[in-house]
Amino acid sequence: MTMTRRTLGRWAAGLIGATALMQVPAFAQTAPAPLDNPGNVKIALVRYLSTGDFFQAYLSGVESQAKALGVDLRVLDSRQDAALQADMVDQAIALGVNGIIIQHGLTESMKEAAQRAVDAGIKVVAFDVNVENDKIPQIEQSDRDLARLALEQAIKDNGESWKAGYVYVAGIAPLDRRNETWVGFKKKYAGIEEKAMFGTLDNPIANSVANQARSVITANPDITVMFAPYDEFAKGVKIAVDEAGMSESVKIYSADISTSDIAAMREPNSAWAATAATNPAVVGQVSVRALAMMIAGEDPGKSVIVPPTLITQKELNDNDIKNMEDLSAKLPQFAHADVVMPAWMPNPNK
């Protein structure tokens, strides 16, 4: 890698934002080399998106599985700077890591960076970013199923004909996959009319989306359903709907879940009717497990899918679910995914 002043500056920023975790694990079964000596194994998480509860929970899952394995984890956060994220992959290569998790990002900026890591003999997995590389497994939340579950509930609640607002930003792999399902639903149900499409990933995302949503519902007061398939989008829409006094005439359907989302869904007369979600902490654990298998010479498969769960406002109220801990306790299917779990892999949830 050619070291420019710009790259050196980014290198320094990345190292300042890096964190390291090293623990000695207790394995149920002897791990294969090199994970039988895990303190000598380094992995890196290279992040594009980090704002919001989902990404904090995802990080906690990565950290808990890395701790259970006993590996040295470095976290590099580009804060939605695509060029910096690519540079951070090079930083991880220079650090001599055994494996890299690429978390979100843009295909055009990450494709070549991911290939450089593979060329350096480093194992790589990608979560919610398509790096177009057959040697790199994709970790997915089954985004099409996330959208399908939420939209099926919208049909159940509102019938087959309604006017919709839709929050979408193109070029982000999970949102693109969710969009495919939305496009299919509009074809299947001719009575669904998309009155407006809007969206942004500008920070803070919820507030930025709220600014857009205010204009959308003012211009389209006949919208009765908002499909916002990312919880930060849904939070923004809810802010605007609440301010407009439309919480009883508009229903919001989303993807992803957090403790603050649960509180928002359970507010009296909340417009947020349902979401479909995987446990982001579990997805983080699965990402590390898939990478660990590759480092050990095992194959996790080309596509590692974590199944989602539909979560409705009624279900939260009926079960008095107040936070993510309650959700995991009262909806066991949400608490753990038995995915890429070989016998030697430590389970951080036990």
ROKEKE-647617 format. One record per residue (C-alpha): z, y, x. Coordinates in steps of 0.001 Angstrom, whole numbers, padded with zeros to 6 digits, always signed. Layout:
N
ZYX;...
//
This chain:
350
+000000+000000+000000;-000907+003458+001345;+002215+005605+001496;+001508+009139+000271;+004059+011900-000207;+003703+011368-003975;+004289+007633-003664;+007289+008193-001413;+008770+010546-003990;+008300+007996-006709;+009709+005284-004456;+012855+007363-003990;+013146+008017-007743;+012733+004337-008451;+015372+003302-005962;+017792+005860-007379;+017223+004337-010838;+017493+000776-009590;+020472-001370-010369;+021488-004623-008760;+023400-007474-010304;+024549-010485-008317;+026856-013169-009616;+027599-016773-008783;+026683-018899-011824;+028030-022140-013191;+025163-024501-013997;+025379-027384-016426;+022920-029159-014161;+021813-028457-010599;+019056-025867-010632;+015821-026543-008747;+015071-024676-005530;+015206-021812-004822;+017553-021192-007758;+020027-023698-006338;+020858-020829-003966;+020453-017979-006456;+022030-015255-004369;+018897-015298-002224;+016596-014873-005241;+015566-011335-006189;+013843-010341-009422;+012752-006941-010713;+012421-005518-014206;+009780-002791-014239;+010082-000780-017456;+007702+001590-019246;+009753+002234-022397;+013523+002585-022293;+014447+005080-025020;+016141+003659-028093;+018586+000953-029061;+016008-001850-028855;+015345-001236-025183;+019016-000924-024316;+019686-004256-026005;+016669-005809-024271;+018052-004637-020925;+021471-006108-021733;+019784-009459-022397;+017914-009321-019096;+021157-008485-017309;+023173-011237-019013;+020642-013977-018214;+020242-012737-014634;+024038-012786-014271;+024215-016331-015672;+021589-017451-013164;+023281-015565-010317;+020117-013819-009148;+019822-010326-007711;+018290-008081-010406;+016672-004707-009709;+015834-002448-012663;+013076+000125-012154;+012510+002564-015020;+009330+004660-015150;+010345+006539-018334;+006877+006308-019867;+005059+007428-016721;+002190+004947-016466;+001268+005807-012872;+004897+005593-011779;+005261+002186-013436;+002318+000903-011404;+003888+002335-008241;+007148+000616-009127;+005411-002747-009125;+004418-001954-005537;+008016-000993-004801;+009173-004360-006113;+006600-006124-003937;+007854-004192-000908;+011442-005178-001742;+010399-008817-001334;+011278-009940-004849;+010542-013484-005994;+009586-012421-009503;+008785-009384-011650;+009149-008753-015381;+006740-006056-016556;+008184-004578-019747;+005677-002656-021880;+003108-000321-020397;-000608+000352-020604;-003200-002280-019777;-005332+000112-017744;-002470+001131-015469;-000744-002245-015151;-003633-004682-014818;-004337-004018-011138;-000658-003596-010258;+000162-006965-011791;-002690-008566-009857;-001341-007115-006616;+001973-008834-007296;+000248-012144-007997;-001823-011762-004825;+001448-011265-002914;+002676-014642-004142;+005175-013144-006599;+005729-014726-010014;+005166-012313-012903;+005793-012337-016655;+004823-009553-019045;+006699-008506-022165;+004683-006608-024760;+001959-005495-022364;-001395-007193-021926;-002186-007284-018211;-005245-009509-018816;-004223-012124-016272;-004256-015870-016931;-001557-016425-014295;+000920-014168-016104;+002686-015532-019212;+003042-013178-022143;+006500-012838-023702;+006043-011853-027343;+008168-011231-030401;+005384-012669-032561;+004446-009126-033475;+001957-010244-036096;+004754-012154-037836;+007080-009157-037566;+004525-007035-039413;+003713-009823-041876;+007335-010388-042882;+007939-006664-043449;+004707-006208-045390;+005283-009289-047527;+008626-007768-048513;+006858-004484-049309;+004514-006378-051630;+007470-008181-053216;+009321-004905-053813;+006422-002659-054821;+003630-004862-056170;+000101-005014-054811;-000909-001383-055403;+000724+001585-053682;+000010+004633-051585;+001204+004338-048012;+001983+006322-044933;+001555+004422-041675;+003099+005182-038273;+001041+003913-035338;+000263+004727-031704;-002705+002843-030258;-002731+001310-026771;+000754-000240-026845;+000312-004027-027064;+003031-004816-029668;+001945-001934-031893;-001689-003003-031581;-000777-006548-032656;+001254-005232-035603;-001688-003024-036510;-003941-006078-036780;-001656-007419-039502;-001627-004063-041308;-005430-003936-041275;-005525-007481-042677;-003077-006643-045465;-005161-003656-046562;-008190-005936-046807;-006238-008582-048724;-004632-006104-051118;-007247-003596-052210;-004631-001649-054136;-002942-000477-050920;-004223+002988-050063;-003414+004421-046654;-002945+008125-047326;-001988+009105-043780;-001679+007600-040321;+000433+009386-037736;+002719+008651-034791;+003867+009653-031323;+005896+008256-028439;+007034+011676-027270;+010762+011716-026506;+012971+011759-028442;+010699+009484-030450;+012581+009558-033783;+012746+013355-033861;+009105+013724-032842;+008001+011312-035593;+010229+013135-038090;+008370+016362-037348;+005073+014647-038151;+006444+012849-041209;+007610+016139-042753;+004016+017379-042817;+002692+014045-044074;+004998+013761-047091;+004523+017431-047931;+000755+016929-048009;+001012+013528-049726;+003934+013550-052191;+002476+010470-053935;+003280+008205-050959;+005765+005537-052094;+005749+003190-049083;+006063+004019-045399;+005154+001263-042961;+006794+002182-039659;+006648-000986-037505;+009043+000173-034768;+012604+001203-035555;+012418+004560-033763;+009424+005343-036014;+011428+004283-039070;+014365+006486-038056;+012028+009468-037833;+010459+008780-041209;+013904+008396-042778;+014996+011797-041427;+011991+013437-043081;+012328+011506-046350;+016035+012359-046591;+015392+016038-045920;+012698+016088-048616;+015041+014496-051166;+012632+011585-051596;+014930+008713-050608;+014764+007195-054093;+010976+007459-054428;+009909+006229-050958;+010684+002874-049343;+010469+002300-045600;+009523-001029-043988;+009852-001481-040248;+010203-003794-037280;+013128-004190-034876;+016862-003746-035516;+019977-002238-033929;+023508-001319-034966;+022438+002250-035731;+019506+000907-037762;+021913-001241-039799;+024056+001813-040524;+020979+003785-041602;+019760+000978-043865;+023194+000706-045509;+023618+004392-046291;+023870+005077-050068;+020370+005322-051590;+018773+004665-048184;+014982+004569-048264;+014957+001966-045467;+014427-001220-047474;+013690-003920-044912;+012876-004687-041307;+011675-007749-039439;+013207-008334-036058;+014033-010552-033183;+017283-010015-031345;+016180-007760-028462;+018948-009116-026231;+017613-012631-026824;+014083-011464-025963;+015446-010072-022699;+017114-013399-021938;+013903-015283-022720;+011954-012998-020366;+014282-013851-017472;+014290-017567-018312;+010487-017731-018318;+010377-015962-014949;+013081-018249-013516;+011109-021317-014570;+008049-019998-012740;+010089-019257-009623;+011329-022872-009783;+007746-024155-009986;+007885-024947-013713;+005471-023795-016421;+006897-021837-019388;+003460-021736-021030;+000887-018970-021288;+002473-017472-024402;+006241-017491-024947;+006994-016485-028535;+010412-015533-029920;+010425-016066-033723;+011440-013101-035933;+013793-012829-038914;+013372-010730-042084;+016393-008492-042698;+016651-006646-046010;+018933-003827-047064;+020281-006058-049848;+021110-008822-047376;+022995-006405-045150;+025003-005095-048099;+025649-008476-049691;+026960-009890-046398;+028740-006672-045364;+026871-006674-042054;+027875-003588-040078;+026536-004216-036576;+024542-006545-034358;+027540-008814-033814;+027899-009315-037582;+024171-009919-037848;+024255-012665-035232;+027363-014240-036785;+026085-014203-040364;+022415-014909-039626;+022573-017661-036965;+018769-017808-036666;+018966-014282-035235;+021612-015054-032602;+019736-017362-030257;+016231-018593-029605;+015991-022050-028066;+012891-020985-026132;+012128-021824-022456;+015515-023535-022123;+015253-026422-019626;+018373-028533-019087;+019285-026741-015841;+019095-023240-017390;+022493-021588-017986;+023007-020174-021482;+024682-016754-021266;+025679-016956-024939;+028141-019828-024371;
//
